[in-house]
Amino acid sequence: MPESQRITRPPVVTILGHVDHGKTSLLDRIRHANVAAGEVGGITQAIGAYQIEYKGKKITFIDTPGHAAFSAMRARGGQAADVAVLIVAADDSVMPQTRESIDHIHKAGIPFVVAMNKVDLPGANPEKIKADLANSGVYVENYGGNVPMAQISAKTGQGIEDLLEIILLLAELEELQDNSQETPATAVVIESSLHSQKGPLATLLVKKGTFQKNDNLYDGLNDYGKIRSMIDYSGALIENASPSTPFQVIGLNKVPNVGDIITSTAGTASAVSSDSVVVRLTDEDRPKIILKADVQGSLEAVLASIKDDAEVLFASVGMVTDTDIQNAQSSNAEIIGFNSKISSSVAKLAEVEHVKFTNFKIIYQLFDYLKDLNVKLSETKAPKYTETGQAKVVKVFNFHGTIIYGCVCISGKIHKGDLISGSTISSLKVGKDDVEEVKKDQEFGLLASPVIDLKVGDIIITQSLESKI
């Protein structure tokens, strides 16, 4: 087909980066909707999507709650984005989450542009950011590489048009073909939740074909319901959705997972789906929790981020239920919510059953809370050691490879079995006699296992479990 007749679809763009570097503010500036100020903590709480039109061309932006959701889409074959924007604050530096974003972008194999945000601030240092990016393997244009960069201010709007121009250029190079005539229609789930009145809801991003109102929906061979209503990013009812179009569907018979593939014909997709995510870990030294979240995308993002910090017994979307309280009570667990709700009757039951429910609106406060729980739990489970005595090394003997330290006790008492820097005193001798303990001012010899490196003049401190004192 001649270039002039080639039909392309809109690019799908995701923005990744550190939580404080302005992702939500940038999305807000681009869509000209004052939502960033209303979001608690200035971070995204749930997955969403919308389209803009710039110079006659549409661009779709998806908004994930974190890198975990982005990875979930790829893991299930539901690669959603065509172009990524890596946002970095000009007055800060490359942070651990920035490096995670770079890793995710590289694994996805999609082109990206660096959006250096907050260039209007007095502390902005673009050259430092470029150097930090280079140290992380990202070489921008005019700094030894070919990764495009736009210097922007999400607050003032500076450089936003430059960023959009670069996005369209990257999309043009990708030659994104319109496949709206293909069948069956296929979409990836980018948001899902359970509504108390509407039932299961999901935001779908069309990958190919065109979805029509009243289409049946399938997850592989499984019936997923029927499109009763289609709602676009502006809240308007629509009758069809072509590639790169995000829309919310009403009519599902269960809540899908983020990244699941939904089609209009049975037997054409392979997706991982469940009504709720259930994770059972075996590390009894971690706090036991039941996790609730407002939407599936948030649930998966939290689950992926706390896998080393908690034993998640059950995890699901929706309000806290009587069953959650009963499960928590029987498992000696507490309930952690992310943008979750609890009715007064269920809250009363939790009070009666002495089940703790803590809800968070900022995801990183939830992470910090679980880390604090781990610290407290480890403090209660960790063995308690008490100093028993101190000794000075006066001689070191080597008997055919066996090291014996000649010491004098200078305080307290030293016992066979006491610990010295992770080693155990396996033998104590006063003269030629084996003894169980030595007291202040006594000279003695000790053998430690494993051997430790001590020198004449060293002061050793011995410890013992409190239960032995």
N, C-alpha and C positions, 0 to 999 in steps of 0.2 A: 504494500500500500504506500503511495507517495506520502512524503512527510507532511504535506499540507492537509492530507485526508486522515492522518493517523489520529485516533481517538484515545486519549489517555484518561486515567482515573486520578482523583485527587491524592496527593501523598498523605500518609498517616504519620504523624510526628509524635514522639514522646520526649519529655524533658526529664533528665536525670541529673542528680547532683546532691551536694550536701544540704541537709535540712534547713540551714540558716542562710543559704546563699541566694534565695529569692525566687524559687521555682513557682510558688503559688502567685506571687506578685507579678511575675512575668506572664503567666497564663491569664491573669486578670487583666493586665495591660493589653494583651493581644486580643482578648475577646470583648474588651470595653464594657465589662460588667463588674460592678463593685461587689465582688464576693470575697476577695482576699481579706479585707478588713474584718469580715464577719466570721472567718474561720478561726477557731480557737488555736492560739499559739502560732498562727500564721502558717500552719502546715496542712496538707491535704488529709482529709479524714476518710474519703471513700473514692473509689474509682469513678470517673466520669468521662465524658467525651463531648466535643462540640466541633462545629465547622465555622470557618470564617471565609470570606471572599476577599482576595487581595489582587488588585489589578485584573479583575475578571476571572481569576482562577481560585478554586476552592482549596483549602488546606484543612485537614482534620487533625485535631489535637486530642490525644488520649492522656488521661491524668491518673496515674497509678499511685497507690499509697506507699509504694516503696519498691526496692529492687526485687524483693521476693516475688511480688506479683508479676513483675516483668519476666523473671526467670520461669515462673509457673507457666506462662503462656508459651514460652519456647519449649519447655519440657514436655508439654502435651501436644506439640506440633502446631500450636496456635500463634505462631509469630505474627504480631499485630503491626509493629511499626516498620515503616520504610526508611525513615530518617530519624536520627536522635539529635537532641540538643543537650550538650554537656554544659551545665551552668556552673560558673565559678565566680565567687565574689572577689572583686579587684582589691578590696581592703583586707582580705584574709589570706588564705593559702589553699593549696591542695590538701584536702582532708581525707581521712580514711574512707568516708562515703564517696568522695570524688573518685578515689582509686577503684572502689567497688563498681562505680558507674562505668568507668573506663573498661574494666574487665567485662562487664555485662554487654557493653556496646561491641567490643571486639568479638565476644562469643556469638553475638547475634549476627555479626558480619554485615552490618548496615553502615552506610555513610553517616557522618556526623559533623556538626559544627559546634565550635566552642562559643558560648555566649558569656563574655566577661561582664558581669553585672556590677552595679554600684560604682561605675567609673566616675560618677559625679561627686563622690565623697572625698573629703580632704585626705584621707588615708589611703586612697587608691594608688596602687603601684603595679601597673600593667606589666612592666618588664620583669618584676619578681614573679608574677603569675606565669608568664611565659616560660621562665626558667624552671619553675616548680613543675609545670606541665611536662617540659622536656625531660626532667628527672623521672617522671612517671611514664615516659615512653610516648608522649603526645607532642609532636612537633608541629607547631602552627605555622601558617604562611608568614614569610619574612622573619622566621626564627628557625630556619633549617628544615622546614617541612612543608607539607601541602594541605594540612588540615585548616579549613577556613575558620576565621574568627570574626565575631562582631562584638565591638565594645558598646555596651548598652547601659541604660539605666531604666529598670522597670518602673521606677518611681516617676521619672520625668518623661519617659517615652523616647529618650535619646537612643538612636541606633536601632530601634525596633524595625523600621522599614528595611534597613540593611540586613537584619537577621532574616526577615521574611523573603527578601530577594535571594539570599543564599540558600534557604530551604527550597525555594522553587527551582533554583539552578541544580541543586543536588538531585531533586526529584526528576528533572528533565534528563539528567545524565543516566538515571536509572531506567528510563523509558517504561514507565508504569502503564501497562496496557489495560484498557477498559475491557473487561470480560463479562459485562452485564448480561450477555445473551447465553452464557454457558448455563448448563443445568447439571446437577441440582444446585440451587443456591446454597452457599456455604458461609458461615459466620463464626467468629471467635467471641467467646464470652469475655467481656472486660469489666463487668460489674454484675453482682447478683445479691439479692436480699429476700427476706420473707416479710411481706407486708400483712398487718393484722386483718385488713379488709380485702385487699387485692390478691392476696396469696403470693406465690413465688413470682418474683420479678427478676428480669435480667436485662442488661444493656448489651446488645449485640453489635459487633462491627462487621459489616459485610465484606467478605474476602473476594467472592466471585458470584456471578449470577445476580438475580433480583428477587428479593422477598416480597410477597404480596400479602395483603390482609387475607386471613382465612387459610393461609398455607399451614399444612401440618409440619410439625417440627420433630426431628429425630436426633438421637445421640447414637450413632451407629445403627444397630437394629432396634434400639429401644425407642418407644414412643415418648416424646417429651412434651406433648400437648399440641395446641393449635394457636395461631396468632389471632387473638380476639381484638387486640388494639395495638397500633404502632404509634409511638410518640417520639418525635425528633428532639434534638438537643435544646430547642427553644420551648418545648412543651406543647407543640402543635401536633394534632393528629395527622398522620400521613397514610397513604394507601399502599406505597411501595418504597423499597430502599435498594439502591444500586451499590456497586463496590465503593468502599471507603466511607460509606454512610453509617453513622452510629444511630441506633434507635433502641428505645426501651420497648420490650414486648410484654404484654399481659396475656395470659392464657397457658402458661407453663403448668405442668402437673408436679414439678419438684424444683428445688433450687439447684442450679448447676454450679460447678466450680469455675473460678476464673481460669481461662485458658481452654476450657472445653470447646469442642467443635460441634456446632449445631448445623444440620442440613435440612433441606425441604423434601428429601427422599430417603427412605430407610436403606440401611446397609452401605452408606457411602462415607461414614466417618468413624474414627476410632477415638473415643474420648474417655477420660477418666472422670467419673461423676459419682456423687453420693449426696444423700440428703444432708448429711453432716459429716464433718471430718472427725474421725476418732483416732487418737494417738495414744498408744500405751507404751510408756517407757519403763525401764526396769530399775533405774537408779533410785534406790530408796533414800538416799541422802539428799535428794532435792525436794523442794516443797511440792506438795500435791495440789493441783488446781483443776477447776473446771472453767473453761474459757468460753465466754460469750462475746459476740461481736454483732454490729449492726448489719454488715454486708459480708459476703463471702470473700471478696477481695481483701478486706481488712483482716478477716479471720486468718486467711492463708499467710498474709504478710506477717502477722503477729506470731503465728505458729512457727514459721520458718526462722524467726529472729530469736525465739525463746527456747529453742529445742535443747540448749545446753544449760538453761537456768531453771527449768521446772519439769516435773512429771505431769504431763497433761493427760488427765483421765478421760475427759470428754470435751469436745469442742463443737460448737454449732452456732448458727446465726439465729437472731430473734431475741425476744424478751426472756428473762430468767423465769423458769417455770417451777412448779411444785416438784417435778421430777429432778430438776437440777439440785434443789435443796436437799431432797432425800438422798441423792447420789453423793453429795458433798458430806452430808451428815454420816452416812455409812462408811465413807472412805476417809473420814477425818481430813477433808480437803476444804479449801476456801474457793470462792467463786470470784474470778477476775473478769470484769467487763470492759469492753472498748466501745464507747458510744452505745452501750446497752441500756435497757430499761427494765424496771421491776415494778410490778403492781403493788399496791398497798397490802393486799391479802398475802401475796408471796413474801413480801418484806416482813410481814408479821410472822409468817411461818419460819423464816430464816432466823428471826429473833428468838422464837420459841426453841428451835433446834440448835441454837448457838452456832449458826453458820455465818461466817463473815463474807460479805459481798462488798467489793471495792470496784467502782467504775472509774474509768479514765477517759478523758477527751483528748489527751495528748499522748501519742503512742510512746514517746521517749520517757515520759513519766512512768508509764506502765513498765517499761524495761528497767528503769532505775528501782522501782518498787520490788521487782522480782530479784534483782541483784542484792538489795538490802535483806530480803527474806533469806536468801542463800547464806549471807554473812551471819545472820542471827542463828540460822539452823546449824551452820558449821561450828559456831561458838558453843552451842549446846551439846553437839555430838563429839566435838574434838576432845581428845584426852587432855587433861589438865596436868601440867608439869610444875613442880616446885623445886627451887634450888635447894640442894642438900648440903653442899659444902664447896670449899675451894682448896686447891693445892698448888704448890709450886714445883715444877720439874727441876730436879737437882742433878740427875744423871740419866743417860740413855744407854742401855745395854742391848747388844745384838748377839744372841746366842743361836748361832747356826740359822739365822734368818728370822728367829723369833725376837720381836722387839719388846723389851720390858722397860718401863719408865720408873726410875727411882724418884720418889716425891716426898714432900712433907706437907701434911694437912695444915693449912693456915686458918681455916674457919669451918665451923659446922662439923658434920659427919659425912663420910663418904662410904657408900655401900657397894657390895658386889651386886651387879645388875643395874647400877646407876648409868645414866647416859652422859656421854661427852661428845658434843657436836655430831650427834647422829650415830656414834659408836657406843657399844655396850661394854661396861667393865666386866670381863669374863673371869678375872682372877685378881684377888688381893692377897698380898703376903706381907707379914711383919716378921722380919728375919727369915726363917725357913718355914714359918707356920702359915697355913692358909687361914684367912679370917674372913668374916662376913662384913665387918665394918672397921673403919679407923676413925679416931677422934683428933681434935685439934692438937697440934704439936707432935703427933706421931709421924715417924718416918715409915714409909712403906713402898712396896713395888706393885705396879699394876700392869695388867695385860688387857688390851682393848681389842674388840672385834666388831667391825673390820679395823685394820690397823689405821691409826691416824698419825699425821706428821707433826710431832712435837719436838721442840728443841729445849735445851737447858735454859732456864730462866722464864719459860712460858708459864702463865697462870692458867690452870684449867678450872672450869666451873662444872660441877656435876648436878644433874637433875634426876628426879624420880617422879613417877606417877603419884598424884595426890593420895590415891587409895592405898599406896604402900607406905606413906609417911606415918 
